[in-house]
Amino acid sequence: MRIAFALLFSLIAGAATTSAQADPYRWCAVYSGGGEGVGGSNCYFITLEQCRATIAGMGGFCEPNQFYDGRPVTAPGESAGRGKKPAPR
Protein backbone atom coordinates (compact mmCIF):
# COMPACT_ATOMS: atom_id res chain seq x y z
CA MET A 1 0.00 0.00 0.00
CA ARG A 2 2.83 2.41 0.85
CA ILE A 3 4.56 1.66 -2.41
CA ALA A 4 1.38 2.34 -4.38
CA PHE A 5 0.88 5.63 -2.52
CA ALA A 6 4.50 6.68 -3.12
CA LEU A 7 4.22 5.82 -6.81
CA LEU A 8 0.98 7.77 -7.16
CA PHE A 9 2.47 10.76 -5.34
CA SER A 10 5.57 10.78 -7.55
CA LEU A 11 3.44 10.59 -10.71
CA ILE A 12 1.32 13.54 -9.60
CA ALA A 13 4.37 15.57 -8.59
CA GLY A 14 6.08 14.81 -11.90
CA ALA A 15 3.03 15.85 -13.90
CA ALA A 16 2.73 19.13 -11.99
CA THR A 17 6.21 20.35 -12.87
CA THR A 18 6.89 22.16 -16.10
CA SER A 19 10.16 22.92 -17.80
CA ALA A 20 11.55 26.40 -17.32
CA GLN A 21 11.47 28.67 -20.33
CA ALA A 22 13.25 31.91 -20.98
CA ASP A 23 11.26 35.06 -21.62
CA PRO A 24 10.90 36.33 -25.21
CA TYR A 25 10.23 39.96 -24.15
CA ARG A 26 13.23 42.29 -24.09
CA TRP A 27 12.07 45.11 -21.74
CA CYS A 28 10.56 45.46 -18.26
CA ALA A 29 8.73 48.48 -16.82
CA VAL A 30 9.47 49.02 -13.14
CA TYR A 31 6.81 51.20 -11.54
CA SER A 32 7.69 53.58 -8.70
CA GLY A 33 4.58 52.90 -6.59
CA GLY A 34 3.64 56.49 -5.85
CA GLY A 35 4.90 57.24 -2.32
CA GLU A 36 3.66 54.13 -0.59
CA GLY A 37 6.77 52.17 -1.33
CA VAL A 38 4.75 49.62 -3.23
CA GLY A 39 5.70 49.20 -6.85
CA GLY A 40 5.57 46.54 -9.45
CA SER A 41 7.01 45.42 -12.73
CA ASN A 42 5.76 44.33 -16.13
CA CYS A 43 8.08 42.45 -18.50
CA TYR A 44 5.88 42.21 -21.60
CA PHE A 45 7.50 44.75 -23.91
CA ILE A 46 9.23 44.00 -27.19
CA THR A 47 10.56 47.53 -27.73
CA LEU A 48 11.91 50.19 -25.40
CA GLU A 49 9.39 52.65 -26.86
CA GLN A 50 6.47 50.42 -25.76
CA CYS A 51 7.88 50.30 -22.25
CA ARG A 52 8.45 54.07 -22.06
CA ALA A 53 4.94 54.80 -23.33
CA THR A 54 3.51 52.59 -20.58
CA ILE A 55 5.32 54.30 -17.71
CA ALA A 56 4.74 57.82 -19.05
CA GLY A 57 2.84 59.81 -16.43
CA MET A 58 2.98 57.01 -13.83
CA GLY A 59 6.60 57.17 -12.81
CA GLY A 60 9.14 54.44 -13.02
CA PHE A 61 11.78 53.30 -15.45
CA CYS A 62 12.50 50.67 -18.08
CA GLU A 63 15.23 48.09 -17.78
CA PRO A 64 16.38 45.11 -19.86
CA ASN A 65 14.63 41.84 -18.99
CA GLN A 66 17.22 39.58 -17.35
CA PHE A 67 15.38 36.50 -18.63
CA TYR A 68 15.24 37.62 -22.28
CA ASP A 69 16.33 34.79 -24.59
CA GLY A 70 16.34 36.46 -28.02
CA ARG A 71 13.60 34.32 -29.59
CA PRO A 72 10.94 36.15 -31.64
CA VAL A 73 7.54 36.61 -30.04
CA THR A 74 4.58 35.01 -31.83
CA ALA A 75 0.90 35.47 -31.10
CA PRO A 76 -1.19 32.43 -30.15
CA GLY A 77 -2.03 30.46 -33.27
CA GLU A 78 0.68 32.20 -35.28
CA SER A 79 3.54 30.09 -36.57
CA ALA A 80 7.14 31.15 -36.00
CA GLY A 81 7.88 30.72 -39.71
CA ARG A 82 5.36 33.32 -40.79
CA GLY A 83 6.60 35.67 -43.47
CA LYS A 84 8.75 33.12 -45.26
CA LYS A 85 8.33 32.55 -48.95
CA PRO A 86 6.30 29.47 -49.85
CA ALA A 87 8.23 26.49 -51.20
CA PRO A 88 8.39 26.29 -54.99
CA ARG A 89 6.02 23.79 -56.59
SVG drawing of the C-alpha trace seen along z (x, -y; Angstrom):
<svg xmlns="http://www.w3.org/2000/svg" viewBox="-4 -62 24 64">
<polyline fill="none" stroke="black" stroke-width="0.4" points="0.0,0.0 2.8,-2.4 4.6,-1.7 1.4,-2.3 0.9,-5.6 4.5,-6.7 4.2,-5.8 1.0,-7.8 2.5,-10.8 5.6,-10.8 3.4,-10.6 1.3,-13.5 4.4,-15.6 6.1,-14.8 3.0,-15.8 2.7,-19.1 6.2,-20.4 6.9,-22.2 10.2,-22.9 11.6,-26.4 11.5,-28.7 13.2,-31.9 11.3,-35.1 10.9,-36.3 10.2,-40.0 13.2,-42.3 12.1,-45.1 10.6,-45.5 8.7,-48.5 9.5,-49.0 6.8,-51.2 7.7,-53.6 4.6,-52.9 3.6,-56.5 4.9,-57.2 3.7,-54.1 6.8,-52.2 4.7,-49.6 5.7,-49.2 5.6,-46.5 7.0,-45.4 5.8,-44.3 8.1,-42.5 5.9,-42.2 7.5,-44.8 9.2,-44.0 10.6,-47.5 11.9,-50.2 9.4,-52.6 6.5,-50.4 7.9,-50.3 8.5,-54.1 4.9,-54.8 3.5,-52.6 5.3,-54.3 4.7,-57.8 2.8,-59.8 3.0,-57.0 6.6,-57.2 9.1,-54.4 11.8,-53.3 12.5,-50.7 15.2,-48.1 16.4,-45.1 14.6,-41.8 17.2,-39.6 15.4,-36.5 15.2,-37.6 16.3,-34.8 16.3,-36.5 13.6,-34.3 10.9,-36.1 7.5,-36.6 4.6,-35.0 0.9,-35.5 -1.2,-32.4 -2.0,-30.5 0.7,-32.2 3.5,-30.1 7.1,-31.2 7.9,-30.7 5.4,-33.3 6.6,-35.7 8.8,-33.1 8.3,-32.6 6.3,-29.5 8.2,-26.5 8.4,-26.3 6.0,-23.8"/>
</svg>
